[in-house]
Amino acid sequence: MSPSTSDASTPTFDKPLKLPLSQEELDRINAYLRDLTPEQILTWAVEHIPGLYQTTAFGLTGLVAIDMLSKITENPPPLIFIDTLYHFPETYELVEEVKKRYNRDVHVYKPHGCETVEDFEKKFGQKFWEADETTYDYIVKVEPARRAYEELGVKAVITGRRASQGADRANLQPLEVDSTGLLKLNPLFSWTFPFVQWYVDTNKVPRNKLLDQGYRSVGDWHSTAKSADGDQGERAGRWAGKADKTECGLHVDYFKMKAAAEAKLKEKTLGEQAKESAPAASTAPAVQTSA
C-alpha cells in the first residue's frame, strides 16, 4: 500500500495508539506497514506510537534510521545507548560523531553500579563473559536496557534489525511486541545489506571505522573478530565459533533470561560467601599436647 492510496482505502489508526495492542490490531498495522518504505514507516511511527525511543549500538542500520529521522522530524525519538564498558574505542568515537553531526543527546546506560571496566571486574571478575556468557549478556545489556525503559517511560523502541540478517530475524515483521509488552519497530526490516550500504554511502552517514578494517559487524571487542575469507554472513565475526549464538540478549525472552541470570548470580554469591566463611583449617595452629 503506497502513500498515494486514496483516503477511502487507507486504514486509520488511533493517534496515539492505545496500548496494549490486540493481536488483531497488530496484524492490521503490519499489513499496512509491510508495503511502506523505511522513511514512511518511521513517519507513521512518529505520528502514532507513544513513548517511542531508539535503542542503538550505532550499527549501520541504526545509523540509517537516525539519518532518516533527522530529515523527517525536528524532534526525533530520543536515543538510548547501552554501554557495556567493553565497546571498541572506535565505537565510542562514533557515538560522539553522531551526537555532533545530528545535534543529538544520547541516554547512556551502563551495568548497574558500574562506571568503568574496573568497577565491573571488581564485582564479577575478569573475562566474566568466558565464565558465563548468558549472565554476562544480561548484566551488561539486558538489565541496563530494562532500567532505561522503566526510568524513561519507554513504550516502544526503534531497532536496527533486518530479515536478511537471518537466524531469528528471518521472519521479522515491521512491528512486534515482546514478552514484556514493549513494542519493537523494525523500519528497515525488508532491506538487504546492499540497500543499507547504498544509503550510507549516498547520504554520507557516519560509520564505524572498523568496518573499513575487515569487520562486518561490531559489538564488544572481546566477542568481535574480523570476518574470515569467504565468510559472507552480514554479522560475520560476531561470536566467532559459536554457531548457536545469534543474539546478544536484547531480543530474546526477557523473563526467562532474567530468571536464569538471577539464579546464576545467587549461586555465585552463595559460593563466594561459603568460601569466606569456611574455616581456614590449613592455617590454624596445631594443638600440642604434653606426654
C-alpha positions, 0 to 999 in steps of 0.5 A, spaced: 500 500 500 503 506 497 502 513 500 498 515 494 492 510 496 486 514 496 483 516 503 477 511 502 482 505 502 487 507 507 486 504 514 486 509 520 489 508 526 488 511 533 493 517 534 496 515 539 495 508 539 492 505 545 496 500 548 496 494 549 495 492 542 490 486 540 493 481 536 488 483 531 490 490 531 497 488 530 496 484 524 492 490 521 498 495 522 503 490 519 499 489 513 499 496 512 506 497 514 509 491 510 508 495 503 511 502 506 518 504 505 523 505 511 522 513 511 514 512 511 514 507 516 518 511 521 513 517 519 507 513 521 511 511 527 512 518 529 505 520 528 502 514 532 506 510 537 507 513 544 513 513 548 517 511 542 525 511 543 531 508 539 535 503 542 542 503 538 549 500 538 550 505 532 550 499 527 549 501 520 542 500 520 541 504 526 545 509 523 540 509 517 534 510 521 537 516 525 539 519 518 532 518 516 529 521 522 533 527 522 530 529 515 523 527 517 522 530 524 525 536 528 524 532 534 526 525 533 525 519 538 530 520 543 536 515 543 538 510 548 545 507 548 547 501 552 554 501 554 557 495 556 564 498 558 567 493 553 565 497 546 571 498 541 574 505 542 572 506 535 565 505 537 565 510 542 568 515 537 562 514 533 557 515 538 560 522 539 560 523 531 553 522 531 551 526 537 555 532 533 553 531 526 545 530 528 545 535 534 543 529 538 543 527 546 544 520 547 541 516 554 547 512 556 546 506 560 551 502 563 551 495 568 548 497 574 553 500 579 558 500 574 562 506 571 568 503 568 571 496 566 574 496 573 568 497 577 565 491 573 571 486 574 571 488 581 564 485 582 564 479 577 571 478 575 575 478 569 573 475 562 566 474 566 563 473 559 568 466 558 565 464 565 558 465 563 556 468 557 548 468 558 549 472 565 554 476 562 549 478 556 544 480 561 548 484 566 551 488 561 545 489 556 539 486 558 538 489 565 541 496 563 536 496 557 530 494 562 532 500 567 532 505 561 525 503 559 522 503 566 526 510 568 524 513 561 517 511 560 519 507 554 513 504 550 516 502 544 523 502 541 526 503 534 531 497 532 536 496 527 534 489 525 533 486 518 530 479 515 536 478 511 540 478 517 537 471 518 537 466 524 531 469 528 530 475 524 528 471 518 521 472 519 521 479 522 515 483 521 515 491 521 512 491 528 512 486 534 511 486 541 515 482 546 514 478 552 514 484 556 509 488 552 514 493 549 513 494 542 519 493 537 519 497 530 523 494 525 523 500 519 528 497 515 526 490 516 525 488 508 532 491 506 538 487 504 545 489 506 546 492 499 540 497 500 543 499 507 550 500 504 547 504 498 544 509 503 550 510 507 554 511 502 549 516 498 547 520 504 554 520 507 552 517 514 557 516 519 560 509 520 564 505 524 571 505 522 572 498 523 568 496 518 573 499 513 578 494 517 575 487 515 569 487 520 562 486 518 559 487 524 561 490 531 559 489 538 564 488 544 571 487 542 572 481 546 566 477 542 568 481 535 573 478 530 574 480 523 570 476 518 574 470 515 575 469 507 569 467 504 565 468 510 559 472 507 554 472 513 552 480 514 554 479 522 560 475 520 565 475 526 560 476 531 561 470 536 566 467 532 565 459 533 559 459 536 554 457 531 548 457 536 549 464 538 545 469 534 543 474 539 546 478 544 540 478 549 536 484 547 531 480 543 530 474 546 525 472 552 526 477 557 523 473 563 526 467 562 533 470 561 532 474 567 530 468 571 536 464 569 541 470 570 538 471 577 539 464 579 546 464 576 548 470 580 545 467 587 549 461 586 555 465 585 554 469 591 552 463 595 559 460 593 563 466 594 560 467 601 561 459 603 568 460 601 569 466 606 566 463 611 569 456 611 574 455 616 581 456 614 583 449 617 590 449 613 592 455 617 590 454 624 595 452 629 596 445 631 594 443 638 600 440 642 599 436 647 604 434 653 606 426 654 
